[in-house]
Amino acid sequence: MEKEEKTLGEILPGESLNISAVGTGSPVWRRLGELGFTKGATVDKLYVGFGGSPIAVRVSGAVIAVRREDANKIKGRQTF
């Protein structure tokens, strides 16, 4: 059974996502790509700030804070 695609904003802290697509169109996306947010990378959601933003994630061995609006544009399949 194929897992449904979700966004990084939808998964819960402690869950992971294998990236299939990331948003484009701004310098933010180029920088996130340089930090490891690329197709095929696994992102672990660690913590969500009060009010839903920022979201702390681990990608490529680094812990990074991402705005909720950017996290909602990072799509992939949930890993367990």
C-alpha positions in Angstrom: 0.0 0.0 0.0 1.4 3.4 -1.1 1.8 6.0 1.7 0.0 9.3 1.0 2.0 12.4 0.5 2.1 14.9 3.3 3.8 18.2 4.0 6.4 18.8 6.7 3.8 21.0 8.4 1.3 18.2 8.7 3.4 15.5 10.3 3.8 15.4 14.1 7.0 16.0 16.1 9.0 12.7 16.3 7.9 11.7 12.8 10.0 11.8 9.6 9.4 12.7 5.9 11.3 11.6 2.8 11.2 14.7 0.6 9.7 14.3 -2.9 9.2 18.1 -3.7 10.1 21.5 -2.3 8.6 24.9 -3.0 10.4 27.2 -5.5 10.4 30.7 -6.6 12.3 32.6 -3.9 15.8 32.9 -2.5 14.6 31.0 0.6 14.2 27.8 -1.4 17.7 28.0 -2.8 19.1 28.4 0.7 17.0 25.6 2.0 18.3 23.4 -0.8 21.9 24.3 0.2 21.1 23.2 3.7 19.9 19.8 2.6 16.2 20.1 1.8 16.5 18.2 -1.5 14.5 15.4 -3.2 15.2 12.1 -1.4 16.5 13.6 1.8 14.9 12.6 5.1 13.7 15.3 7.5 12.9 14.6 11.1 10.4 17.0 12.7 11.7 17.7 16.3 9.7 20.5 17.8 7.0 23.0 17.0 7.1 26.5 18.6 4.2 28.0 20.5 1.6 29.1 18.0 2.9 26.7 15.3 6.1 28.4 14.2 9.0 28.0 13.9 9.4 24.3 13.4 12.7 22.7 14.4 13.8 19.9 12.0 16.9 17.7 11.5 18.1 17.4 7.9 21.6 16.3 6.8 22.7 16.1 10.4 21.9 19.7 11.2 19.0 21.1 13.3 17.3 24.0 11.5 14.3 26.2 12.3 11.8 26.5 9.4 8.8 28.8 9.2 5.4 27.0 9.1 4.6 28.6 5.7 7.8 27.1 4.3 7.3 23.7 6.0 3.9 23.5 4.3 5.6 23.7 0.9 7.9 20.7 1.6 6.2 17.5 0.5 7.0 13.9 0.8 6.2 10.4 2.1 6.1 9.8 5.8 8.7 7.3 7.1 8.3 5.2 10.2 
